[in-house]
Amino acid sequence: MNSETGQNAALVGIPSVAQNFALRFSSTPRGARLARRLAGQWLDERGVPYGSEAHDAVTLVVAELSANAVRHGHVPGRDFRIGMAFGTGCVRMEVTDTRAERLPVPPGERDPAAESGRGLRLVAALADRWGWSPRSDGPGKTVWAECRLPGRPAVRPRGAG
């Protein structure tokens, strides 16, 4: 479910992330760093070069979502996974953890002086859309974000013209 609209987050033109980039990482700070680095390498190899605005935005979103999975979604002995896919005009990132009871709180619903939650503020500022859904293959949740990429056609939500 999209946390903003309550509708399915799938977009036209975005294949399953498993068909593109999908890896599991240890639910540790080291695992989060490795997820960011491999996501950045994957982007560069597919024409979104290191140092570009799009590359920096996407890798920062992956870093924040991975860090949140480690900090707030950690269950001892369980990994988190990331998936990425190119769609029509964008890249979609998904980070899945195994903790279902700790759900993301949108930045507008959080106390601005709170010690946590700054990561989702960054995600909301950098991504064109983001949300979460219950994990489809077990306990937990998937937090997703989509960033438009320059030079690619705009993304249209399912059911739009």
Rosetta constraint file for C-alpha pairs under 8 A:
AtomPair CA 1 CA 5 HARMONIC 7.86 0.50
AtomPair CA 1 CA 6 HARMONIC 5.18 0.50
AtomPair CA 1 CA 7 HARMONIC 5.31 0.50
AtomPair CA 1 CA 8 HARMONIC 5.03 0.50
AtomPair CA 1 CA 9 HARMONIC 6.30 0.50
AtomPair CA 1 CA 131 HARMONIC 7.51 0.50
AtomPair CA 1 CA 132 HARMONIC 6.18 0.50
AtomPair CA 1 CA 133 HARMONIC 4.57 0.50
AtomPair CA 1 CA 134 HARMONIC 7.32 0.50
AtomPair CA 2 CA 6 HARMONIC 4.79 0.50
AtomPair CA 2 CA 7 HARMONIC 5.30 0.50
AtomPair CA 2 CA 8 HARMONIC 5.91 0.50
AtomPair CA 2 CA 9 HARMONIC 5.38 0.50
AtomPair CA 2 CA 130 HARMONIC 7.60 0.50
AtomPair CA 2 CA 131 HARMONIC 4.91 0.50
AtomPair CA 2 CA 132 HARMONIC 5.67 0.50
AtomPair CA 2 CA 133 HARMONIC 6.46 0.50
AtomPair CA 3 CA 130 HARMONIC 7.91 0.50
AtomPair CA 3 CA 131 HARMONIC 4.86 0.50
AtomPair CA 3 CA 132 HARMONIC 5.83 0.50
AtomPair CA 3 CA 133 HARMONIC 7.60 0.50
AtomPair CA 4 CA 131 HARMONIC 6.63 0.50
AtomPair CA 9 CA 131 HARMONIC 7.66 0.50
AtomPair CA 10 CA 14 HARMONIC 7.33 0.50
AtomPair CA 10 CA 157 HARMONIC 7.81 0.50
AtomPair CA 10 CA 158 HARMONIC 7.32 0.50
AtomPair CA 11 CA 87 HARMONIC 7.99 0.50
AtomPair CA 11 CA 155 HARMONIC 7.66 0.50
AtomPair CA 11 CA 156 HARMONIC 7.07 0.50
AtomPair CA 11 CA 157 HARMONIC 5.28 0.50
AtomPair CA 11 CA 158 HARMONIC 5.50 0.50
AtomPair CA 12 CA 87 HARMONIC 7.72 0.50
AtomPair CA 12 CA 88 HARMONIC 7.51 0.50
AtomPair CA 12 CA 155 HARMONIC 7.67 0.50
AtomPair CA 12 CA 156 HARMONIC 6.87 0.50
AtomPair CA 12 CA 157 HARMONIC 6.46 0.50
AtomPair CA 12 CA 158 HARMONIC 5.57 0.50
AtomPair CA 13 CA 87 HARMONIC 4.99 0.50
AtomPair CA 13 CA 88 HARMONIC 5.20 0.50
AtomPair CA 14 CA 85 HARMONIC 6.67 0.50
AtomPair CA 14 CA 86 HARMONIC 6.26 0.50
AtomPair CA 14 CA 87 HARMONIC 4.04 0.50
AtomPair CA 14 CA 88 HARMONIC 6.68 0.50
AtomPair CA 14 CA 92 HARMONIC 7.70 0.50
AtomPair CA 15 CA 19 HARMONIC 7.01 0.50
AtomPair CA 15 CA 85 HARMONIC 6.72 0.50
AtomPair CA 15 CA 86 HARMONIC 7.61 0.50
AtomPair CA 15 CA 87 HARMONIC 6.89 0.50
AtomPair CA 16 CA 20 HARMONIC 7.43 0.50
AtomPair CA 16 CA 85 HARMONIC 7.09 0.50
AtomPair CA 17 CA 21 HARMONIC 6.15 0.50
AtomPair CA 17 CA 22 HARMONIC 6.48 0.50
AtomPair CA 17 CA 83 HARMONIC 5.16 0.50
AtomPair CA 17 CA 84 HARMONIC 5.20 0.50
AtomPair CA 17 CA 85 HARMONIC 4.93 0.50
AtomPair CA 17 CA 92 HARMONIC 7.95 0.50
AtomPair CA 17 CA 94 HARMONIC 7.89 0.50
AtomPair CA 18 CA 22 HARMONIC 5.30 0.50
AtomPair CA 18 CA 83 HARMONIC 6.51 0.50
AtomPair CA 18 CA 84 HARMONIC 7.83 0.50
AtomPair CA 19 CA 85 HARMONIC 7.61 0.50
AtomPair CA 20 CA 83 HARMONIC 7.53 0.50
AtomPair CA 20 CA 84 HARMONIC 6.30 0.50
AtomPair CA 20 CA 85 HARMONIC 5.38 0.50
AtomPair CA 20 CA 86 HARMONIC 7.87 0.50
AtomPair CA 21 CA 42 HARMONIC 7.74 0.50
AtomPair CA 21 CA 82 HARMONIC 7.79 0.50
AtomPair CA 21 CA 83 HARMONIC 5.26 0.50
AtomPair CA 21 CA 84 HARMONIC 5.06 0.50
AtomPair CA 21 CA 85 HARMONIC 6.56 0.50
AtomPair CA 22 CA 81 HARMONIC 7.01 0.50
AtomPair CA 22 CA 82 HARMONIC 5.59 0.50
AtomPair CA 22 CA 83 HARMONIC 4.16 0.50
AtomPair CA 22 CA 84 HARMONIC 6.55 0.50
AtomPair CA 23 CA 81 HARMONIC 5.52 0.50
AtomPair CA 23 CA 82 HARMONIC 5.68 0.50
AtomPair CA 23 CA 83 HARMONIC 6.66 0.50
AtomPair CA 24 CA 79 HARMONIC 6.32 0.50
AtomPair CA 24 CA 80 HARMONIC 5.69 0.50
AtomPair CA 24 CA 81 HARMONIC 4.11 0.50
AtomPair CA 24 CA 82 HARMONIC 6.53 0.50
AtomPair CA 25 CA 31 HARMONIC 5.12 0.50
AtomPair CA 25 CA 32 HARMONIC 7.33 0.50
AtomPair CA 25 CA 34 HARMONIC 7.83 0.50
AtomPair CA 25 CA 35 HARMONIC 7.00 0.50
AtomPair CA 25 CA 79 HARMONIC 5.56 0.50
AtomPair CA 25 CA 80 HARMONIC 5.52 0.50
AtomPair CA 25 CA 81 HARMONIC 5.87 0.50
AtomPair CA 26 CA 30 HARMONIC 7.68 0.50
AtomPair CA 26 CA 31 HARMONIC 4.95 0.50
AtomPair CA 26 CA 32 HARMONIC 7.90 0.50
AtomPair CA 26 CA 78 HARMONIC 7.38 0.50
AtomPair CA 26 CA 79 HARMONIC 4.75 0.50
AtomPair CA 26 CA 80 HARMONIC 6.49 0.50
AtomPair CA 27 CA 31 HARMONIC 5.97 0.50
AtomPair CA 27 CA 32 HARMONIC 7.32 0.50
AtomPair CA 27 CA 69 HARMONIC 7.29 0.50
AtomPair CA 27 CA 70 HARMONIC 4.98 0.50
AtomPair CA 27 CA 74 HARMONIC 6.07 0.50
AtomPair CA 27 CA 75 HARMONIC 7.98 0.50
AtomPair CA 27 CA 78 HARMONIC 6.79 0.50
AtomPair CA 27 CA 79 HARMONIC 4.97 0.50
AtomPair CA 27 CA 80 HARMONIC 5.83 0.50
AtomPair CA 28 CA 32 HARMONIC 6.43 0.50
AtomPair CA 28 CA 70 HARMONIC 5.72 0.50
AtomPair CA 29 CA 33 HARMONIC 6.29 0.50
AtomPair CA 29 CA 67 HARMONIC 6.94 0.50
AtomPair CA 29 CA 70 HARMONIC 6.78 0.50
AtomPair CA 30 CA 34 HARMONIC 6.19 0.50
AtomPair CA 31 CA 35 HARMONIC 6.13 0.50
AtomPair CA 32 CA 36 HARMONIC 6.39 0.50
AtomPair CA 32 CA 63 HARMONIC 6.54 0.50
AtomPair CA 32 CA 66 HARMONIC 5.08 0.50
AtomPair CA 32 CA 67 HARMONIC 5.64 0.50
AtomPair CA 32 CA 70 HARMONIC 7.11 0.50
AtomPair CA 33 CA 37 HARMONIC 6.29 0.50
AtomPair CA 33 CA 63 HARMONIC 7.01 0.50
AtomPair CA 34 CA 38 HARMONIC 6.06 0.50
AtomPair CA 35 CA 39 HARMONIC 6.01 0.50
AtomPair CA 35 CA 62 HARMONIC 7.45 0.50
AtomPair CA 35 CA 63 HARMONIC 7.28 0.50
AtomPair CA 35 CA 66 HARMONIC 7.12 0.50
AtomPair CA 35 CA 82 HARMONIC 7.37 0.50
AtomPair CA 36 CA 40 HARMONIC 6.16 0.50
AtomPair CA 36 CA 59 HARMONIC 5.83 0.50
AtomPair CA 36 CA 60 HARMONIC 7.61 0.50
AtomPair CA 36 CA 62 HARMONIC 5.85 0.50
AtomPair CA 36 CA 63 HARMONIC 5.16 0.50
AtomPair CA 36 CA 66 HARMONIC 7.75 0.50
AtomPair CA 37 CA 41 HARMONIC 6.27 0.50
AtomPair CA 37 CA 59 HARMONIC 7.82 0.50
AtomPair CA 38 CA 42 HARMONIC 6.05 0.50
AtomPair CA 39 CA 43 HARMONIC 6.23 0.50
AtomPair CA 39 CA 59 HARMONIC 6.55 0.50
AtomPair CA 39 CA 62 HARMONIC 7.41 0.50
AtomPair CA 39 CA 84 HARMONIC 7.91 0.50
AtomPair CA 40 CA 44 HARMONIC 6.24 0.50
AtomPair CA 40 CA 50 HARMONIC 7.31 0.50
AtomPair CA 40 CA 55 HARMONIC 6.93 0.50
AtomPair CA 40 CA 58 HARMONIC 7.99 0.50
AtomPair CA 40 CA 59 HARMONIC 5.74 0.50
AtomPair CA 41 CA 45 HARMONIC 6.15 0.50
AtomPair CA 42 CA 46 HARMONIC 6.44 0.50
AtomPair CA 43 CA 47 HARMONIC 6.53 0.50
AtomPair CA 43 CA 48 HARMONIC 5.17 0.50
AtomPair CA 43 CA 49 HARMONIC 6.93 0.50
AtomPair CA 43 CA 55 HARMONIC 6.87 0.50
AtomPair CA 44 CA 48 HARMONIC 4.81 0.50
AtomPair CA 44 CA 49 HARMONIC 4.48 0.50
AtomPair CA 44 CA 50 HARMONIC 5.89 0.50
AtomPair CA 44 CA 55 HARMONIC 7.64 0.50
AtomPair CA 45 CA 49 HARMONIC 7.68 0.50
AtomPair CA 48 CA 52 HARMONIC 7.11 0.50
AtomPair CA 48 CA 54 HARMONIC 7.00 0.50
AtomPair CA 48 CA 55 HARMONIC 5.83 0.50
AtomPair CA 49 CA 55 HARMONIC 6.31 0.50
AtomPair CA 50 CA 55 HARMONIC 5.94 0.50
AtomPair CA 50 CA 56 HARMONIC 7.34 0.50
AtomPair CA 51 CA 55 HARMONIC 6.41 0.50
AtomPair CA 51 CA 56 HARMONIC 6.25 0.50
AtomPair CA 52 CA 56 HARMONIC 6.18 0.50
AtomPair CA 53 CA 57 HARMONIC 6.14 0.50
AtomPair CA 54 CA 58 HARMONIC 6.12 0.50
AtomPair CA 54 CA 147 HARMONIC 7.87 0.50
AtomPair CA 54 CA 148 HARMONIC 7.91 0.50
AtomPair CA 54 CA 149 HARMONIC 6.20 0.50
AtomPair CA 54 CA 150 HARMONIC 7.54 0.50
AtomPair CA 55 CA 59 HARMONIC 6.07 0.50
AtomPair CA 56 CA 60 HARMONIC 6.07 0.50
AtomPair CA 57 CA 61 HARMONIC 6.24 0.50
AtomPair CA 57 CA 126 HARMONIC 6.05 0.50
AtomPair CA 57 CA 127 HARMONIC 7.78 0.50
AtomPair CA 57 CA 147 HARMONIC 7.92 0.50
AtomPair CA 58 CA 62 HARMONIC 6.22 0.50
AtomPair CA 58 CA 126 HARMONIC 7.93 0.50
AtomPair CA 58 CA 127 HARMONIC 7.93 0.50
AtomPair CA 58 CA 147 HARMONIC 6.81 0.50
AtomPair CA 59 CA 63 HARMONIC 6.03 0.50
AtomPair CA 60 CA 64 HARMONIC 6.15 0.50
AtomPair CA 60 CA 123 HARMONIC 7.99 0.50
AtomPair CA 61 CA 65 HARMONIC 6.12 0.50
AtomPair CA 61 CA 122 HARMONIC 7.42 0.50
AtomPair CA 61 CA 123 HARMONIC 5.45 0.50
AtomPair CA 61 CA 126 HARMONIC 7.20 0.50
AtomPair CA 61 CA 127 HARMONIC 7.43 0.50
AtomPair CA 61 CA 145 HARMONIC 7.67 0.50
AtomPair CA 62 CA 66 HARMONIC 5.91 0.50
AtomPair CA 62 CA 93 HARMONIC 6.91 0.50
AtomPair CA 62 CA 95 HARMONIC 7.86 0.50
AtomPair CA 63 CA 67 HARMONIC 6.01 0.50
AtomPair CA 64 CA 68 HARMONIC 6.13 0.50
AtomPair CA 64 CA 119 HARMONIC 5.47 0.50
AtomPair CA 64 CA 120 HARMONIC 7.32 0.50
AtomPair CA 64 CA 122 HARMONIC 7.82 0.50
AtomPair CA 64 CA 123 HARMONIC 7.13 0.50
AtomPair CA 65 CA 69 HARMONIC 6.22 0.50
AtomPair CA 65 CA 95 HARMONIC 6.32 0.50
AtomPair CA 65 CA 119 HARMONIC 7.61 0.50
AtomPair CA 65 CA 120 HARMONIC 7.85 0.50
AtomPair CA 65 CA 123 HARMONIC 7.90 0.50
AtomPair CA 65 CA 143 HARMONIC 7.26 0.50
AtomPair CA 66 CA 70 HARMONIC 6.34 0.50
AtomPair CA 66 CA 80 HARMONIC 7.93 0.50
AtomPair CA 66 CA 82 HARMONIC 7.79 0.50
AtomPair CA 66 CA 95 HARMONIC 6.51 0.50
AtomPair CA 67 CA 71 HARMONIC 6.02 0.50
AtomPair CA 68 CA 72 HARMONIC 5.41 0.50
AtomPair CA 68 CA 73 HARMONIC 6.75 0.50
AtomPair CA 68 CA 119 HARMONIC 7.59 0.50
AtomPair CA 69 CA 73 HARMONIC 4.46 0.50
AtomPair CA 69 CA 74 HARMONIC 6.24 0.50
AtomPair CA 69 CA 80 HARMONIC 6.68 0.50
AtomPair CA 69 CA 95 HARMONIC 7.25 0.50
AtomPair CA 69 CA 96 HARMONIC 7.28 0.50
AtomPair CA 69 CA 97 HARMONIC 5.79 0.50
AtomPair CA 70 CA 74 HARMONIC 5.11 0.50
AtomPair CA 70 CA 80 HARMONIC 7.61 0.50
AtomPair CA 72 CA 99 HARMONIC 7.95 0.50
AtomPair CA 72 CA 102 HARMONIC 6.72 0.50
AtomPair CA 73 CA 97 HARMONIC 5.51 0.50
AtomPair CA 73 CA 98 HARMONIC 6.34 0.50
AtomPair CA 73 CA 99 HARMONIC 4.89 0.50
AtomPair CA 73 CA 100 HARMONIC 7.84 0.50
AtomPair CA 73 CA 102 HARMONIC 6.75 0.50
AtomPair CA 73 CA 140 HARMONIC 7.97 0.50
AtomPair CA 74 CA 78 HARMONIC 7.14 0.50
AtomPair CA 74 CA 79 HARMONIC 7.76 0.50
AtomPair CA 74 CA 80 HARMONIC 7.95 0.50
AtomPair CA 74 CA 97 HARMONIC 7.00 0.50
AtomPair CA 74 CA 98 HARMONIC 7.03 0.50
AtomPair CA 74 CA 99 HARMONIC 6.56 0.50
AtomPair CA 75 CA 79 HARMONIC 7.93 0.50
AtomPair CA 75 CA 98 HARMONIC 6.53 0.50
AtomPair CA 75 CA 99 HARMONIC 6.45 0.50
AtomPair CA 78 CA 98 HARMONIC 6.99 0.50
AtomPair CA 79 CA 97 HARMONIC 7.04 0.50
AtomPair CA 79 CA 98 HARMONIC 7.76 0.50
AtomPair CA 80 CA 95 HARMONIC 7.07 0.50
AtomPair CA 80 CA 96 HARMONIC 5.62 0.50
AtomPair CA 80 CA 97 HARMONIC 4.69 0.50
AtomPair CA 80 CA 98 HARMONIC 7.17 0.50
AtomPair CA 81 CA 95 HARMONIC 5.68 0.50
AtomPair CA 81 CA 96 HARMONIC 5.27 0.50
AtomPair CA 81 CA 97 HARMONIC 6.79 0.50
AtomPair CA 82 CA 93 HARMONIC 7.11 0.50
AtomPair CA 82 CA 94 HARMONIC 5.46 0.50
AtomPair CA 82 CA 95 HARMONIC 4.43 0.50
AtomPair CA 82 CA 96 HARMONIC 6.35 0.50
AtomPair CA 83 CA 93 HARMONIC 5.75 0.50
AtomPair CA 83 CA 94 HARMONIC 5.05 0.50
AtomPair CA 83 CA 95 HARMONIC 6.55 0.50
AtomPair CA 84 CA 91 HARMONIC 6.87 0.50
AtomPair CA 84 CA 92 HARMONIC 5.47 0.50
AtomPair CA 84 CA 93 HARMONIC 4.55 0.50
AtomPair CA 84 CA 94 HARMONIC 6.36 0.50
AtomPair CA 85 CA 91 HARMONIC 5.63 0.50
AtomPair CA 85 CA 92 HARMONIC 5.33 0.50
AtomPair CA 85 CA 93 HARMONIC 6.87 0.50
AtomPair CA 86 CA 90 HARMONIC 5.89 0.50
AtomPair CA 86 CA 91 HARMONIC 4.37 0.50
AtomPair CA 86 CA 92 HARMONIC 6.31 0.50
AtomPair CA 87 CA 91 HARMONIC 5.82 0.50
AtomPair CA 87 CA 92 HARMONIC 7.17 0.50
AtomPair CA 87 CA 155 HARMONIC 7.71 0.50
AtomPair CA 88 CA 152 HARMONIC 6.79 0.50
AtomPair CA 88 CA 153 HARMONIC 5.99 0.50
AtomPair CA 88 CA 154 HARMONIC 6.59 0.50
AtomPair CA 88 CA 155 HARMONIC 5.51 0.50
AtomPair CA 89 CA 148 HARMONIC 5.64 0.50
AtomPair CA 89 CA 149 HARMONIC 5.64 0.50
AtomPair CA 89 CA 150 HARMONIC 7.49 0.50
AtomPair CA 89 CA 151 HARMONIC 7.54 0.50
AtomPair CA 89 CA 152 HARMONIC 4.18 0.50
AtomPair CA 89 CA 153 HARMONIC 4.53 0.50
AtomPair CA 89 CA 154 HARMONIC 4.90 0.50
AtomPair CA 89 CA 155 HARMONIC 5.48 0.50
AtomPair CA 90 CA 146 HARMONIC 6.42 0.50
AtomPair CA 90 CA 147 HARMONIC 5.35 0.50
AtomPair CA 90 CA 148 HARMONIC 4.05 0.50
AtomPair CA 90 CA 149 HARMONIC 5.06 0.50
AtomPair CA 90 CA 152 HARMONIC 7.25 0.50
AtomPair CA 90 CA 154 HARMONIC 7.53 0.50
AtomPair CA 90 CA 155 HARMONIC 6.75 0.50
AtomPair CA 91 CA 146 HARMONIC 5.65 0.50
AtomPair CA 91 CA 147 HARMONIC 5.55 0.50
AtomPair CA 91 CA 148 HARMONIC 6.53 0.50
AtomPair CA 91 CA 149 HARMONIC 7.08 0.50
AtomPair CA 92 CA 144 HARMONIC 7.05 0.50
AtomPair CA 92 CA 145 HARMONIC 5.79 0.50
AtomPair CA 92 CA 146 HARMONIC 4.41 0.50
AtomPair CA 92 CA 147 HARMONIC 6.68 0.50
AtomPair CA 93 CA 144 HARMONIC 5.46 0.50
AtomPair CA 93 CA 145 HARMONIC 5.33 0.50
AtomPair CA 93 CA 146 HARMONIC 6.30 0.50
AtomPair CA 94 CA 142 HARMONIC 6.24 0.50
AtomPair CA 94 CA 143 HARMONIC 5.71 0.50
AtomPair CA 94 CA 144 HARMONIC 4.26 0.50
AtomPair CA 94 CA 145 HARMONIC 6.64 0.50
AtomPair CA 95 CA 142 HARMONIC 5.46 0.50
AtomPair CA 95 CA 143 HARMONIC 5.36 0.50
AtomPair CA 95 CA 144 HARMONIC 6.33 0.50
AtomPair CA 96 CA 135 HARMONIC 7.05 0.50
AtomPair CA 96 CA 140 HARMONIC 7.18 0.50
AtomPair CA 96 CA 141 HARMONIC 5.66 0.50
AtomPair CA 96 CA 142 HARMONIC 4.16 0.50
AtomPair CA 96 CA 143 HARMONIC 6.40 0.50
AtomPair CA 97 CA 140 HARMONIC 5.51 0.50
AtomPair CA 97 CA 141 HARMONIC 5.81 0.50
AtomPair CA 97 CA 142 HARMONIC 6.60 0.50
AtomPair CA 98 CA 135 HARMONIC 7.92 0.50
AtomPair CA 98 CA 138 HARMONIC 7.56 0.50
AtomPair CA 98 CA 139 HARMONIC 5.39 0.50
AtomPair CA 98 CA 140 HARMONIC 3.81 0.50
AtomPair CA 98 CA 141 HARMONIC 6.52 0.50
AtomPair CA 99 CA 139 HARMONIC 6.61 0.50
AtomPair CA 99 CA 140 HARMONIC 4.38 0.50
AtomPair CA 99 CA 141 HARMONIC 6.76 0.50
AtomPair CA 100 CA 134 HARMONIC 7.32 0.50
AtomPair CA 100 CA 139 HARMONIC 5.95 0.50
AtomPair CA 100 CA 140 HARMONIC 3.89 0.50
AtomPair CA 100 CA 141 HARMONIC 5.69 0.50
AtomPair CA 101 CA 140 HARMONIC 7.66 0.50
AtomPair CA 103 CA 141 HARMONIC 7.72 0.50
AtomPair CA 104 CA 132 HARMONIC 7.58 0.50
AtomPair CA 104 CA 143 HARMONIC 7.98 0.50
AtomPair CA 105 CA 109 HARMONIC 6.49 0.50
AtomPair CA 105 CA 110 HARMONIC 6.72 0.50
AtomPair CA 105 CA 117 HARMONIC 7.68 0.50
AtomPair CA 106 CA 110 HARMONIC 6.82 0.50
AtomPair CA 106 CA 120 HARMONIC 7.01 0.50
AtomPair CA 106 CA 121 HARMONIC 7.87 0.50
AtomPair CA 107 CA 112 HARMONIC 7.95 0.50
AtomPair CA 107 CA 117 HARMONIC 6.75 0.50
AtomPair CA 107 CA 118 HARMONIC 7.78 0.50
AtomPair CA 107 CA 120 HARMONIC 6.34 0.50
AtomPair CA 107 CA 121 HARMONIC 5.46 0.50
AtomPair CA 107 CA 124 HARMONIC 7.71 0.50
AtomPair CA 110 CA 114 HARMONIC 7.27 0.50
AtomPair CA 110 CA 117 HARMONIC 7.39 0.50
AtomPair CA 117 CA 121 HARMONIC 6.65 0.50
AtomPair CA 118 CA 122 HARMONIC 6.45 0.50
AtomPair CA 119 CA 123 HARMONIC 6.34 0.50
AtomPair CA 120 CA 124 HARMONIC 5.98 0.50
AtomPair CA 121 CA 125 HARMONIC 6.14 0.50
AtomPair CA 122 CA 126 HARMONIC 6.08 0.50
AtomPair CA 123 CA 127 HARMONIC 5.66 0.50
AtomPair CA 123 CA 130 HARMONIC 7.64 0.50
AtomPair CA 123 CA 145 HARMONIC 7.60 0.50
AtomPair CA 124 CA 128 HARMONIC 7.46 0.50
AtomPair CA 124 CA 129 HARMONIC 7.30 0.50
AtomPair CA 124 CA 130 HARMONIC 6.87 0.50
AtomPair CA 126 CA 147 HARMONIC 7.35 0.50
AtomPair CA 127 CA 145 HARMONIC 6.06 0.50
AtomPair CA 127 CA 146 HARMONIC 5.59 0.50
AtomPair CA 127 CA 147 HARMONIC 4.82 0.50
AtomPair CA 127 CA 148 HARMONIC 7.80 0.50
AtomPair CA 128 CA 145 HARMONIC 7.52 0.50
AtomPair CA 128 CA 146 HARMONIC 5.78 0.50
AtomPair CA 128 CA 147 HARMONIC 5.23 0.50
AtomPair CA 128 CA 148 HARMONIC 6.67 0.50
AtomPair CA 129 CA 145 HARMONIC 5.67 0.50
AtomPair CA 129 CA 146 HARMONIC 5.33 0.50
AtomPair CA 129 CA 147 HARMONIC 7.15 0.50
AtomPair CA 130 CA 143 HARMONIC 7.50 0.50
AtomPair CA 130 CA 144 HARMONIC 5.49 0.50
AtomPair CA 130 CA 145 HARMONIC 4.05 0.50
AtomPair CA 130 CA 146 HARMONIC 6.26 0.50
AtomPair CA 131 CA 143 HARMONIC 5.88 0.50
AtomPair CA 131 CA 144 HARMONIC 5.55 0.50
AtomPair CA 131 CA 145 HARMONIC 6.57 0.50
AtomPair CA 132 CA 141 HARMONIC 6.88 0.50
AtomPair CA 132 CA 142 HARMONIC 5.47 0.50
AtomPair CA 132 CA 143 HARMONIC 4.20 0.50
AtomPair CA 132 CA 144 HARMONIC 5.83 0.50
AtomPair CA 133 CA 141 HARMONIC 5.73 0.50
AtomPair CA 133 CA 142 HARMONIC 5.39 0.50
AtomPair CA 133 CA 143 HARMONIC 6.61 0.50
AtomPair CA 134 CA 139 HARMONIC 7.78 0.50
AtomPair CA 134 CA 140 HARMONIC 6.19 0.50
AtomPair CA 134 CA 141 HARMONIC 4.32 0.50
AtomPair CA 134 CA 142 HARMONIC 6.14 0.50
AtomPair CA 135 CA 139 HARMONIC 6.13 0.50
AtomPair CA 135 CA 140 HARMONIC 5.13 0.50
AtomPair CA 135 CA 141 HARMONIC 4.30 0.50
AtomPair CA 135 CA 142 HARMONIC 5.57 0.50
AtomPair CA 148 CA 152 HARMONIC 7.87 0.50
AtomPair CA 148 CA 154 HARMONIC 7.27 0.50
AtomPair CA 148 CA 155 HARMONIC 7.63 0.50
AtomPair CA 156 CA 160 HARMONIC 6.11 0.50
